[in-house]
Amino acid sequence: MSMVTVAAIGDPDSPAMLDTKDVVDMFKRSNLAVYAEARREFYRKVNLDPFKPHSQYVLQLVEWSFLDWFSFDCRISGSGITGNESEDMLVELEYDALRGISPFRAAAEYLHRHAGGVGDIDLDDLREVDETNFASMFWIRDANAVQGRLMVEDLIRGELYSVFDPRAAARYDGAHGGLIVNRIARARGMWRSCAIPLYEARRPDALDAKADISREFRDTGYTPDVAGLLRFFYGRAKDTGLGWEDAVSLRNTGVLDRFLNRICD
């Protein structure tokens, strides 16, 4: 089994990180059935409209997001992979989030035991990333390019986070409003972005827009994973069959209320 690259993000003092593409490739080699089942489940959850043209960027973003979702949000049975072909073929995808371990954790543990590319300190970093990471919709409270930090509010759970993300901090320097949908994790005492953003918008930045988005999730208790967030922005909603852009367009023209009244009658 080939070596997965361990990359430090940002600077030499940053925590170790595994490339999620390498994690997926490892499972494609060790247990293709788990990979294939996860891929079917992911695209079922995202529910892209097959009759609506999507830009190449959106299609690539969905593909990148599968790597992220598989590595962090999926669970596999047992203690992961061993490098023994007969044993690894018995690993299964778990549908109970409280059982098994993530493929990301499994890859880290395997590399620490067998490949020699993950040392003890690196493994501690990777375990902490695995235990703390989550994806959500974050409202920008403040962006400081000099510090490379964002102060964001998790619109789904209501918590505040100071996130080290020099790229985003430079892009949104001085902003007090706007939306970033991404995955963050805590490592070495600091919250950091650890994936490609699923969605970014500097506008709208008004407080009533933030309140509207928060209400959609907090009042229902809905806490989507990456696949659910992708469905919200790019796929088709379960109740209306509309995508995010379609719903916003209809809302702005006053058609959405009439549409919802019709399908709910």
Salt bridges, closest charged atoms under 4 A:
ASP25 OD2 - LYS21 NZ 2.96
GLU41 OE2 - ARG44 NH2 2.68
GLU63 OE1 - ARG39 NH2 2.93
ASP68 OD1 - ARG183 NE 2.84
ASP73 OD2 - ARG183 NH2 2.90
GLU94 OE2 - ARG99 NH2 3.91
GLU109 OE2 - ARG105 NE 2.77
GLU109 OE2 - ARG127 NE 2.98
ASP120 OD1 - HIS112 NE2 2.71
ASP125 OD2 - ARG188 NH2 2.60
ASP130 OD2 - ARG105 NH1 3.50
GLU131 OE2 - ARG105 NH1 3.76
ASP142 OD1 - HIS176 NE2 3.64
GLU153 OE1 - ARG141 NH2 3.21
GLU153 OE1 - LYS210 NZ 3.09
GLU153 OE2 - ARG218 NH2 3.13
ASP154 OD2 - ARG157 NH1 3.16
GLU200 OE1 - ARG167 NH2 3.39
GLU200 OE1 - ARG171 NE 3.77
ASP205 OD2 - ARG203 NH1 3.24
ASP212 OD1 - ARG215 NH1 2.97
ASP225 OD2 - LYS45 NZ 3.71
ASP246 OD2 - LYS52 NZ 3.57
